[in-house]
Amino acid sequence: MIEDVTLLTLIIYGVVGIVLGLVLGLLLKGRGFGWFGNLCLGLLGAFLGGLVLTFTSHVTDNNPLMNAAAAAAGSVLLILIVAILKRR
């Protein structure tokens, strides 16, 4: 399965993670983790979400839009989960 992940896929995960990390940081005003923390969480979430869905065969590597959606879902979920846990 690791051969299914191409350089384009990794670039998509990185770009989506950075953008969503920064955007969600702005939306979470005061409840975020700073621009660098949100950026890191966005990247980590994008890579985790994208790779998990790729390895479970829910996303095919030949579809960049599906890779971007998987990365976005992972990024948003990780940032929101960490924000909720931080609030407790």
CYANA upper distance limits for C-alpha pairs under 8 A (distance plus 0.5 A):
  1 MET  CA      5 VAL  CA      8.21
  1 MET  CA     55 PHE  CA      6.59
  2 ILE  CA     55 PHE  CA      8.26
  4 ASP  CA     54 THR  CA      8.33
  4 ASP  CA     61 ASP  CA      6.56
  5 VAL  CA      9 THR  CA      6.57
  5 VAL  CA     10 LEU  CA      7.68
  5 VAL  CA     54 THR  CA      8.40
  5 VAL  CA     61 ASP  CA      7.12
  6 THR  CA     10 LEU  CA      6.99
  6 THR  CA     61 ASP  CA      8.13
  7 LEU  CA     11 ILE  CA      6.68
  8 LEU  CA     12 ILE  CA      6.64
  9 THR  CA     13 TYR  CA      6.74
  9 THR  CA     61 ASP  CA      7.67
  9 THR  CA     64 PRO  CA      7.48
  9 THR  CA     67 ASN  CA      7.22
 10 LEU  CA     14 GLY  CA      6.66
 10 LEU  CA     47 PHE  CA      8.25
 11 ILE  CA     15 VAL  CA      6.64
 12 ILE  CA     16 VAL  CA      6.52
 12 ILE  CA     64 PRO  CA      7.94
 12 ILE  CA     67 ASN  CA      7.64
 12 ILE  CA     68 ALA  CA      6.58
 12 ILE  CA     71 ALA  CA      8.41
 13 TYR  CA     17 GLY  CA      6.40
 13 TYR  CA     43 LEU  CA      7.78
 13 TYR  CA     46 ALA  CA      5.94
 13 TYR  CA     47 PHE  CA      6.24
 13 TYR  CA     50 GLY  CA      7.41
 13 TYR  CA     67 ASN  CA      7.87
 13 TYR  CA     68 ALA  CA      7.04
 13 TYR  CA     71 ALA  CA      6.00
 14 GLY  CA     18 ILE  CA      6.63
 14 GLY  CA     43 LEU  CA      6.44
 14 GLY  CA     46 ALA  CA      7.60
 14 GLY  CA     47 PHE  CA      7.89
 15 VAL  CA     19 VAL  CA      6.64
 16 VAL  CA     20 LEU  CA      6.47
 16 VAL  CA     42 GLY  CA      8.47
 16 VAL  CA     43 LEU  CA      8.21
 16 VAL  CA     46 ALA  CA      7.36
 16 VAL  CA     68 ALA  CA      7.02
 16 VAL  CA     71 ALA  CA      6.98
 16 VAL  CA     72 ALA  CA      6.70
 17 GLY  CA     21 GLY  CA      6.28
 17 GLY  CA     39 LEU  CA      7.71
 17 GLY  CA     41 LEU  CA      8.44
 17 GLY  CA     42 GLY  CA      4.88
 17 GLY  CA     43 LEU  CA      4.63
 17 GLY  CA     44 LEU  CA      7.83
 17 GLY  CA     45 GLY  CA      7.47
 17 GLY  CA     46 ALA  CA      5.48
 17 GLY  CA     47 PHE  CA      8.17
 17 GLY  CA     71 ALA  CA      7.33
 17 GLY  CA     72 ALA  CA      7.35
 17 GLY  CA     75 SER  CA      6.49
 18 ILE  CA     22 LEU  CA      6.72
 18 ILE  CA     39 LEU  CA      5.93
 18 ILE  CA     40 CYS  CA      8.25
 18 ILE  CA     42 GLY  CA      6.34
 18 ILE  CA     43 LEU  CA      6.27
 19 VAL  CA     23 VAL  CA      6.62
 19 VAL  CA     39 LEU  CA      8.43
 19 VAL  CA     42 GLY  CA      8.31
 20 LEU  CA     24 LEU  CA      6.26
 20 LEU  CA     39 LEU  CA      8.44
 20 LEU  CA     42 GLY  CA      6.58
 20 LEU  CA     72 ALA  CA      7.58
 20 LEU  CA     75 SER  CA      7.39
 20 LEU  CA     76 VAL  CA      7.69
 21 GLY  CA     25 GLY  CA      6.53
 21 GLY  CA     35 TRP  CA      8.45
 21 GLY  CA     38 ASN  CA      5.34
 21 GLY  CA     39 LEU  CA      5.05
 21 GLY  CA     40 CYS  CA      7.80
 21 GLY  CA     41 LEU  CA      7.07
 21 GLY  CA     42 GLY  CA      4.61
 21 GLY  CA     43 LEU  CA      7.59
 21 GLY  CA     75 SER  CA      7.69
 21 GLY  CA     76 VAL  CA      8.43
 21 GLY  CA     79 ILE  CA      8.17
 22 LEU  CA     26 LEU  CA      6.96
 22 LEU  CA     35 TRP  CA      6.87
 22 LEU  CA     38 ASN  CA      6.66
 22 LEU  CA     39 LEU  CA      6.31
 22 LEU  CA     42 GLY  CA      8.24
 23 VAL  CA     27 LEU  CA      6.89
 24 LEU  CA     28 LEU  CA      6.52
 24 LEU  CA     38 ASN  CA      7.94
 24 LEU  CA     76 VAL  CA      8.21
 24 LEU  CA     79 ILE  CA      8.31
 25 GLY  CA     29 LYS  CA      7.14
 25 GLY  CA     32 GLY  CA      5.98
 25 GLY  CA     33 PHE  CA      7.75
 25 GLY  CA     34 GLY  CA      7.47
 25 GLY  CA     35 TRP  CA      6.94
 25 GLY  CA     38 ASN  CA      6.15
 26 LEU  CA     32 GLY  CA      8.46
 28 LEU  CA     32 GLY  CA      5.75
 31 ARG  CA     83 ALA  CA      7.26
 31 ARG  CA     87 ARG  CA      8.28
 32 GLY  CA     37 GLY  CA      8.44
 32 GLY  CA     38 ASN  CA      7.29
 32 GLY  CA     83 ALA  CA      7.15
 33 PHE  CA     37 GLY  CA      5.38
 33 PHE  CA     38 ASN  CA      6.08
 34 GLY  CA     38 ASN  CA      6.56
 35 TRP  CA     39 LEU  CA      6.50
 36 PHE  CA     40 CYS  CA      6.65
 37 GLY  CA     41 LEU  CA      6.62
 38 ASN  CA     42 GLY  CA      6.39
 38 ASN  CA     79 ILE  CA      7.77
 39 LEU  CA     43 LEU  CA      6.70
 40 CYS  CA     44 LEU  CA      6.56
 41 LEU  CA     45 GLY  CA      6.37
 41 LEU  CA     75 SER  CA      7.57
 41 LEU  CA     78 LEU  CA      7.35
 41 LEU  CA     79 ILE  CA      6.52
 42 GLY  CA     46 ALA  CA      6.50
 42 GLY  CA     75 SER  CA      5.27
 42 GLY  CA     76 VAL  CA      7.72
 42 GLY  CA     78 LEU  CA      7.96
 42 GLY  CA     79 ILE  CA      7.13
 43 LEU  CA     47 PHE  CA      6.71
 43 LEU  CA     75 SER  CA      7.32
 44 LEU  CA     48 LEU  CA      6.54
 44 LEU  CA     75 SER  CA      7.56
 45 GLY  CA     49 GLY  CA      6.29
 45 GLY  CA     71 ALA  CA      7.60
 45 GLY  CA     74 GLY  CA      5.17
 45 GLY  CA     75 SER  CA      4.35
 45 GLY  CA     76 VAL  CA      7.70
 45 GLY  CA     77 LEU  CA      7.76
 45 GLY  CA     78 LEU  CA      5.79
 45 GLY  CA     79 ILE  CA      7.85
 46 ALA  CA     50 GLY  CA      6.32
 46 ALA  CA     70 ALA  CA      7.86
 46 ALA  CA     71 ALA  CA      4.46
 46 ALA  CA     72 ALA  CA      6.47
 46 ALA  CA     73 ALA  CA      7.82
 46 ALA  CA     74 GLY  CA      5.48
 46 ALA  CA     75 SER  CA      4.97
 47 PHE  CA     51 LEU  CA      6.32
 47 PHE  CA     71 ALA  CA      6.82
 47 PHE  CA     74 GLY  CA      7.95
 47 PHE  CA     75 SER  CA      8.42
 48 LEU  CA     52 VAL  CA      6.38
 48 LEU  CA     71 ALA  CA      8.15
 48 LEU  CA     74 GLY  CA      6.85
 49 GLY  CA     53 LEU  CA      6.69
 49 GLY  CA     70 ALA  CA      6.30
 49 GLY  CA     71 ALA  CA      5.85
 49 GLY  CA     72 ALA  CA      8.26
 49 GLY  CA     73 ALA  CA      7.05
 49 GLY  CA     74 GLY  CA      4.35
 49 GLY  CA     75 SER  CA      7.41
 50 GLY  CA     54 THR  CA      6.53
 50 GLY  CA     67 ASN  CA      6.74
 50 GLY  CA     68 ALA  CA      8.29
 50 GLY  CA     70 ALA  CA      5.33
 50 GLY  CA     71 ALA  CA      5.07
 50 GLY  CA     74 GLY  CA      7.20
 51 LEU  CA     55 PHE  CA      6.47
 52 VAL  CA     56 THR  CA      6.66
 53 LEU  CA     57 SER  CA      6.72
 53 LEU  CA     58 HIS  CA      5.76
 53 LEU  CA     59 VAL  CA      6.23
 53 LEU  CA     70 ALA  CA      7.22
 54 THR  CA     58 HIS  CA      6.50
 54 THR  CA     59 VAL  CA      5.44
 54 THR  CA     60 THR  CA      6.98
 54 THR  CA     61 ASP  CA      7.67
 59 VAL  CA     63 ASN  CA      8.20
 59 VAL  CA     66 MET  CA      6.66
 59 VAL  CA     67 ASN  CA      7.08
 59 VAL  CA     70 ALA  CA      8.07
 60 THR  CA     66 MET  CA      7.96
 60 THR  CA     67 ASN  CA      8.21
 61 ASP  CA     67 ASN  CA      7.52
 63 ASN  CA     67 ASN  CA      6.96
 64 PRO  CA     68 ALA  CA      6.61
 65 LEU  CA     69 ALA  CA      6.71
 66 MET  CA     70 ALA  CA      6.61
 67 ASN  CA     71 ALA  CA      6.62
 68 ALA  CA     72 ALA  CA      6.52
 69 ALA  CA     73 ALA  CA      6.62
 70 ALA  CA     74 GLY  CA      6.74
 71 ALA  CA     75 SER  CA      6.55
 72 ALA  CA     76 VAL  CA      6.57
 73 ALA  CA     77 LEU  CA      6.51
 74 GLY  CA     78 LEU  CA      6.57
 75 SER  CA     79 ILE  CA      6.74
 76 VAL  CA     80 LEU  CA      6.57
 77 LEU  CA     81 ILE  CA      6.46
 78 LEU  CA     82 VAL  CA      6.59
 79 ILE  CA     83 ALA  CA      6.55
 80 LEU  CA     84 ILE  CA      6.61
 81 ILE  CA     85 LEU  CA      6.69
 82 VAL  CA     86 LYS  CA      6.48
 83 ALA  CA     87 ARG  CA      6.79
 84 ILE  CA     88 ARG  CA      7.27
